[in-house]
């Protein structure tokens, strides 16, 4: 167990409580405090990841460490985008997801990897994890978009939360996350195919087919945004489908053995 895990978990809990308080009260200072607590949690988890790397447990060595790394990247991606796009309501969704993923990784049984991971394999795992993390933030914005759009149509805006987010802002967050995440995920899909061939694995495994399906969804979404003007609801729904599909791949590896990453 990494040394700062309890501190990290406590800071995530504080950040979540502050985000929820901000949404209920609409006080801007609470959102700022939540962001500071989240940054502290992200920093503490970064120290733990560094500590684990020193002890041979880097993010590419097992599905367990990849899942924890994904949790940290989700947190970091949200913090980075929140510098330009302030959407605290998305933070209230991102933080609990980060907590659950990190808890699942840290409390799962530990098992040694059955073989070492090549440089190509490590690149594949890290890029795939980074892509999924960015898609997770986009999905958080998509959930909020769909909820707020429904409330607006039913004239119930701000009834649940006193401080929401503009639909245009949520759509912009969605677009930016996918624009940055898609190239990473694309390279991950390619390197995953090459790595699998090097290991003499079958290319069309269930997990690779699912990853390819996720790639197609996001490719269609990006093309449709440019050529057909897809915005808002359609983009949000496609984002949720693509994220759920891409996350499934990571979870397959995690559930399959909590151990050595495969191609």
N, C-alpha and C positions, 0 to 999 in steps of 0.2 A: 504494500500500500504506500503510495507516495506521501511524503511528510505533510504537505499542505492541503491534502484532500479535505479534511474537516473544515479548514478555514475557507477553502474555495466554495464548498457547499453552503456554508453559512452566509458568505457574501452574496451568492446567487439568491438565496432565500430573502436576504435584506433587499436586494435589487428588485425582486419580484413584488415584495410587499409595497415598496415605494412606487413602482409602476402602477400597481392596482389602486393605491391611494390617490395617485395623480389622476387616474381615469375617473375615479368616483368624485373627487373634489374639484378637479380642474385647476389645481395649483401648479403653475410652471416650475416653481422651486423644487417640487417633489420629483418632477421629471429629470431635472438636473442632478439631484441627489441620487436618483436611481441609476443614471448613466455613470456617475462616479463609482458607485458600488459595483456596477457591472464591469467597469474597467478594472477595478481592483480584483474582482473575481477572475477575470480573464488573465490578468498578470500573474495571479497566484497559480492558476492552472498551467500557465506557460512555464513557470518554475518547476512544477511537478513533471511536466513533459520533458523538460531538460534533464531533470534528475533521473527519470526513467531511461532516457537515451544513454546517459552515462553508464547505467547499469544494464545496457544491452536490450532494453525494451523500447525500441523506437517505433514510431507509428506504423511502419510497414512490416513489422515482425509477426503480427497476429491481428485477427479481426477485432479482438478486444481492444488493442491499442489504437487501431484505426477508428473504432467507434468513439473512443475518448477524444482522439484528435479531431474527429468530425464535430463533436460537441464544442470544442474550443474554437474551431474555425467558424462555426455558426455564430458564436458570440462575437468573435473578432470582426466578422464580415458585417454584422449588424452595427457594431460600434463605428466601423469605418464609414458605412453609408449614412449613419445618423449624423455625421459631421456636416453633410450637405442636405440630407433629407430628414427632417425631424418628424418621426412618427412613433411616439412613445407607446401607442396602442399596439404596434407590431412588437415592440420590446416585451410587452406583457405576454405575448405568445412565444417569442423566441426563448426567453429565459427558462420557462418550465420545460421546454423541449430539450434545451441544453442540459438542464439538471437531470432529467430522466435518462438521457443518453449516457451522461458521465457516470451516473449511479449504476446503470446496467453494466457498463464497462468495468467499473471498479469492483463491483460485488459479484461478478460472474466468476466461475471457477477458472483458475489459471492453468494453462496447458502449454507446454513447450512446443515451439514450431517444429514440424517434422523435417524441415530442410531450410537451408539458408535462402534468403531472398536476393536475387541479382539486382544490379543497378537498374536495369530496365523494369524489373518487377516493382522496385521501390518507387520509381517515377510513376508508374501506372497507378499504384495504390494511392500515393499522395495527391496526384492530380485528380483522380476520381473522387477522392474524399473532399478535396477543395471544391470541385464542381457541385457535388451534392450539398455542401454547406451553403454555397451561394443560392442554389435552387431552394434551399430551406427558407432563407430569408425572403426570397421572392414569393414562396408559398404562404408565408406568414402575412405578407402584404395582400396576397390574393384572398385569403380568408377574411381579412378585415374589409377589403373592398366589397366582397359579396354581401357581408352583413350590413355595411353602411348603405350600399345601394338599395338593398331591400327595405331598410328603415326609411330611406328617403322616399321611395315609391309609396310607402304606406304612411308617409307624413309622421314618422316617429323618430326623426333625427334627434340625436343627443338625449334620447329617453333613457337608455341604459347607461351610457357614459357621458359625463359632462364635457369631456375633452376627447373628441375623435380626431379624424384626419380627413383632409380633402381628398376626394376621389382621384383628382388629377395627380396629387402627390403620391398616392398609393400606386397608381399606374406607372408613374415615373420610376418609383422604387423597383417595381416588377421588371421594367424594361432594363434598367441598369444592371440589376443582379444577373439577369439571364444573358445579357450581352457579355458580361465578364465571365460568367460561369460556363457558357456554352463552348468557347474555345478550349478551356481546360478539360472539359468532359470529352470533347472530340479527340484530343490528343490521348486521353486516358483510354478511350475505346480502341484507338489504333494500337497503342502500346500494349494493351491487354491482349489483342489478337496476336501480335508478334510474340509476346511473352508466352502465350499459350502454345503457339507452334514450337517455340524453342523447348518447352517442357513436354512436347509430343502429346499435348492434350487435344481433345476434340474441340474444334472451334465453336460449333453450335451447341454449347452447353446451355441449360436453362438460364443460368445467371447472365451469360453473355447475350443471349437472345433478349432477355429483359432489358439489359443495358442498351442494346441497339434500339429497342422499342422506345426507351426514354429519349435517346438521342434524336430519333425521328420526330417525336412529339415536339421537342424544343426547336428543332430545325424548321418544322412546319410553322410553329408559332412565330419565329423570327421572320421567316419569309412572308407570312400572312400580315405581319405588322407593317412591312414595307410595301407589299404589293396590293393588299386588300384592305389596309387601314384597320386591322384588328386592334381594338383597344378594350379597356374595361372588362366587362363580364366575360366575353369570349376568351380574352387573354388570361384572365384569372382562372377560369375553369381548366383551360389547357395546361396552365402552370401547375395546378394541383395534381392533375393526372400525371404529368411528367415527373414531378417531385416524388409522388408516391411510388412510381415505377422505379426511379433511380435509387430511392432509399431501400426498396425491396432487395436490390442486389447486395447492398451492404449487410442487411439483416440476414440474408441467406447465409453468407459467410459466417456471421456471428453465431447464428443458431446452429449451424452445421457442426461446430466443434469448439467454438471459443478459442481456436488455436491458429495454427499456421495458415497464413494467407496462401490462397491458390491463385492460379492465373485465370 
